[in-house]
Amino acid sequence: MKHPSLMDPWSRTLAMLDSRPSRPIEANEKLALMPRSLVRNVQGKSACMGTAEGHCVNIRVLERLSESTLSLSWHDPTSFNYSEQVWALCTARKRGTCALSGQAIRRGQPVYRPRRVGSSVPLNSGAMILALALTPSEQETSLVLE
């Protein structure tokens, strides 16, 4: 195979897409281990979380459906896209990192997780959002992981 710099742009694009993680859990584990920096704008409606690898995920809370469910969009240009995904409130079964704020999650804390649809498991099934990270004023929060 040719060196990437010698390939035409289309072949380079296909090679990059082919190099994505083969298992969904790999992407979630990788996301949890990435160093982050959090910056909020003055209105508190958006945040930017940077990672060392330039990975970009856009998370937007669309609406609170009930006391225990919410709808959000999750866009990961490197692997998958959910334009309207339902997340449900539950208790964290293990430690992790909040996908929205970057805060550490301890076992037993209230978190939101993606809800399964039928027998299909969402590709971001390992992701969690701290319930405390979602105050009523942050219902329109946008986040970009870069």
Secondary structure, DSSP 8 states (H G I E B T S, - for coil): ---GGGS-HHHHHHHHHHTS-SSHHHHHHHHHHS--EEEE-TTSSEEEEE-TT---EEEEEEEE-SSSEEEEEEEETTTEEEEEEEEEEEE-SS-EEBTTT--EE-TT-EEEEE--BTTB--TTTT-BEEGGG--GGGTT-EEEE-
